[in-house]
Amino acid sequence: MTLAEQVLNLARWAPSGDNSQCWRFELLDNDKFIIYAHDTRNNVVYDLDGHSSHLAHGILLETIEIAASQFGCKVKLASDLNTETLLKFKVKLIKDVKVKANPLFHFIKTRTVQRRVMGTKALTVKEKTELQNSLPEGFSVNWYETVKLKHRCAWLNFVNAKTRLTMKEAFEVHKNMIDWQQQFSETKIPEQALGVDWLTARLMQWLFKSWSRVQFFNRFLAGTYAPRLQLDFIPGIRCSAHFTISCTKSVINISDYIEAGRAVQRFWLTSESLNLGFQPSYTPLVFSRYLDKKIQFTQDQNVIENAIKSNQLFNELVSDPEKVVFMGRIGRSKHPKSRSTRLSLNKLIRKNPVC
């Protein structure tokens, strides 16, 4: 492999929403390549203004920089953000004797999501200090680690999940993002990584065959309760802490979200280095932005009312909600036996790039 291919072969393990891998690469030379970074706003309700994807793009760029350090290279980056739906980043890898390998390099491939219950032993002062210190200047972490606060976070995610599971606009997203009866998946989330039991998984798989089935179960048979309990409430209590990552300024534009993504990846990789499980809880932020911007995201008034209830819980829980860029939970955990993998580098490289 060329130097560029070696770096990209590691960087492709960067996380993205529902394992969408919203980027492709064009190789220019042994040490040069272009990233074509698209978003999923047209078919994913959680990608308001493409900013969820922009967060992932920042995660990718940070991963590239960390991967390049292992080869004694710094990264020269030229960004083209003129076309919102297709960002371009031209990358040149430059050998530099001053560059030392970033120890987070070792955790790029092992970093993953733990959706199941985790140990509840409190984080140590040392662990919290390392996690805070992993964030760049301008970002900070807030902890929600008492029993009462963990319960409030779990309840927020439980209420928010009802919004997600009862809106038709999210149905196709959920239907297409799960790789049923699989332990690993190159392009989706494998069923065994979801965190639900076998019976609930079979019910979900059957329901996702049609929206009318989902509506019937939600209306007459409390269809959302089992997945919300297993995916949101119980794991929300069974962890060491919930957290929010905030920026000192409001995060508004594409560049802001890219920088936030860089910070999130440092934090996530550091948690992996500390042998801690990690799960994002990002959608409350998305619906909060929809409501704050007065953007209609569904035709169902009941869903909107539930989102408002969830947003009230979110605003009561966090300070300066407009500055929060990421939420999640963290805890003592063995490594998940099931996870999303990635497309091979060959599949991610554009053969006939269109500029």
N, C-alpha and C positions, 0 to 999 in steps of 0.2 A: 504494500500500500504506500501511496505517497503520504507526505506529512499531512496534507489537507484531508485525505481520506482517513488517516488514523485519528485525527482530532474529531472529525464528523462521526466516525464509527462509535465514538464514546458519547458525543453530544446528542446523538439521536435518542438516547435514553432519557432525555429531559421530559418531564411530565407535561401533559396538555389536557384540556377539558375532555373528559370521556375518551381519552386516548385518541383524540382526533389527529394528532401529529400534523398540525396546521402549518406545514412548511415543506418546501422542496429545495434541493440544492443544485447548483450548476458549478462544475469544476472548471476553473480557468487555467490553473497551473499547479505545480507541485505544492505550492504554498498559498494559493489564492482560490477563493470560491465566492459565489453569490448565494445568499439566502433569499428565497421568494416566500414571504410570510403572508398567508391569507388569513381571513377570519371566517367565522361560521354564522354571522349575524342573520343571514337570509333563511336559515333553516333550524337554528337553535335559539330558543327564546331566552336562554340564559346568557347569550352573548350580546347584550345591549351595546349598541354602537361599536361592536367588535372589541370592546375593552377586555373581556375575558380572554380573548385570543391574544390581545396585546400583552397581557400579563404573562401568558405562556411564551410569547416571543422574547420577553425579557428574561424569563427563566432559561430559554435556549441560549441566548447570548452569554449569560453568566456561566452556563455549563461549558460553552465553547472556550471561554477565557480560562476556566479552571482546568479543562482538558489540555489546552495548549501549554499551560505551565509545566505539565509533566514532561513535555518535550523541550523545555527551556525556551519557550517562545512567548512573546507578548503579542497582543492582538491590535492591529490597526483597523478601525471600523469606519466605513463611510455609509451613512444612512440616507435612504431616499424614502421619505414619509409622505410624499405628495399625493399618492393614490391610496386613500384610506383602506380600501379592501385588499390591496396587494402591496405590502411594504417590501422594500428591497434593502438588503444589507450586503455591502461588498467587504469581504474580510481578507486581510493579508496577515499571514503569520510571519513574525520577524524573530529570528534567533537573537537572544540577548542573554549574555552571561549573568546579568543581574537578576534574571527571573529564576526564582526557586519554585520547586514543585509545591503546589497548594495541597496540603494534606487532605482536603475534601475530595480530591481526585479519586481516592480509593472507594468512595461511596456513591459515585455517579450511577453505577449499574445496580447497586443493591438497594438504593433508595426506592421506597414504594409506599403504597397506601395501606393502612391497617383499618379496615372497616368494622372489625369485630371488637368485642369487649377487651379491655386492657387492664393491667394492674393499676391499683389506685394509690400505691405508695407515693407520697408527695415528692416532688422534685427537690433536689438539694440546692443549696445556695450556689454551689459550684456549677451545677448544670444550668441553672437559670442565668448565671453570669455568662457562661459560654454562649448560650443562645442569644442573649442580648448583645454580646460583643460581636457576634457573627453579622449583625445588621450594620449596614453602612451608615454614615452620618446622615441625620435627618429622619431616621426610622427608629421606632421603639416598640417594645412588646409590653402588653398588659396581660396579667394573669388572672384567671378566675378559677381558684383552686380550693376554696372552702366547699363543704358539702352543699351549703345553700346556693352558692354561685354556680356550682356544677349542675345542680338541679335546675336552676333558671336557664342555663345554656341548653341543657337537654330539652327543656320544655319549649324554648324558642325553636329549636330544630324540629321538634315534634309538630308544632303548630305550622311552621314553615313547610314541612313535608306535605301537609294536607293541601297547601296551595299547589305544590308541584304535581301531586298525584290526582288532583281533581280537575285539572285544566286541560282541555283538548289540545291546546297549543304545545303542551309538553309531551303529549301522548306519543307522537312519532319519534321524538327524541329518545324517550325511554325505550320504546319498542325496538329502535335500531341500535342502541348502545350496548346491549347485553348479548354476550356470546353464551347461549344456553348450554348447560351441562358440560362446560369446559373448565379446565383448571388454568389454562393460559390462553391468551388471545393477542394476536399481533395488532389488531385494529379496533378492538372493543374492550369492554370490561367483562372478564369471564365470570360466569355465574358463581363459581366457588369463591370468588373474591368479594361478593356482594355483602356477605354477613347474615344472610337469611338461612333458615333451615330448609331441608329438601322439600317438605310439603308446601311451605310458603312459596318457594321457587317455582314449583309445578303450578300452583295457583296463579302466580304472576305471569308465567309463560302462557297459560291458557287465556288469561284475561287480555294480554297484549295482542291477541289475535284480532280483536275488534274494539273500537271505542264504545260501542253499545254495551258490550259485556262489562267494561270498566264502569260505565255510568250506572248500570243496574246494580253491581256489587257495591259501589260507593253509596248509592242511594238507599238500598234496602238491606244490605248485609254487612254494613260497616267495613267495606272492603279495604280501606286504607289503614285500619288499626294494626293488623299484624305486621306489615312491612314497616310502619312508622315506629312501632315498639322495638322491633328487631334492628332496624337500621339507624334510628335516631335517638330514641329516649333511653333505652337500656345502655347502649354504648356511651351515650352522653354522660351517664352517671358513673359508668365503669371506666374511668381514666384517671390520670394523675392531675390533669388540669385542662381547661380550655384557655385559649389565648386569642388576642387580636394583635395584629401588626398595624401600626399607625404611622402616618407621615406627618412631619411638622407643618406641612401645608396641605391644602385641599388637592386631591388628585383629580385632574380634569381632562388633560389631553393625552394623546398617544404616547408621547415621550414620558409623561408622568407614570403611565401604567407599565411601560417598559422598564423604567427604573425600579418600580415597585416589584415587578417580576424578578429582577436581579436580586433584590433583597430577600424575597421569599425563598428563592433557591438556596441562598447561603444558609438561611435559617433551617430549611428542610434537610439539607445535607449535614448540617451540624447535629440535628436531632438524630439522624441516622448514625453519625459517628459516636453518639452517646448511647446507642442501642435502645432508642426510644421509638415506640410506634407513633404514627402521625396520620391524621386524617383531616383534610380540608373541610370546612363548613362555609362554602362561599356563597350559596344562593341567597341567604338572607340579605347580603349586601346588594345583590342584583335587583331583587324586588324592592328594596329600599330606594334604589336609584330610580327605578321606574316610577314609584309613587312620588318621590321628591320632584321629578321632572314632569310629572303629570302626563306620562306616556301610557296609553292604553295597551296592555299586553295580553288581554283576553276579552272575550265577549260575555263571559259568565260573571254576573254581578256577585254571586256567592263566593267565587274565587277571589274577586277583588276585595270583598269584605274580610275574608280570611287573611289576605296579604296585608291589609291595613292592621289587623290584630297582631300579626307577626311583626310588622314594622314598629308598632308601639312597644312590643317587648324588646325589640332590638335597641330602640332609642332609650328605653329605661335602663338597659344593661350597660351600654357603652357610653363613654364621654366623647364628644366631638365625632359623631358617627360619620360625618362627611370626610373625615381624615383617615378612617379605617380602610385599609387596602386588602386585608386578608383575615380570615377567621379559621380556627381549627381546634382540634383537641390532640392531646399528646399523653403518652403513658408507658408504663412498663409492658413490654410485649416481646414475644418470640416473633421471628420473622414470618410473615404470611406464607402459607404453602401455595397459595394461588395468587397470580398477579397478571396485569397486562404486560405484554412484552412489546416489541416494536417491529415495524417493517425493517427489512434488511436495508443496508446502505444503498445497495444497487437499486432497490425500488424507490428510494427517496431522491435519487439523482435524476435530474431532468436530462433526457437524451437529446431532445430537440427543444431547448428553451425558447419561450416566446417573451420578448422584452416588452 
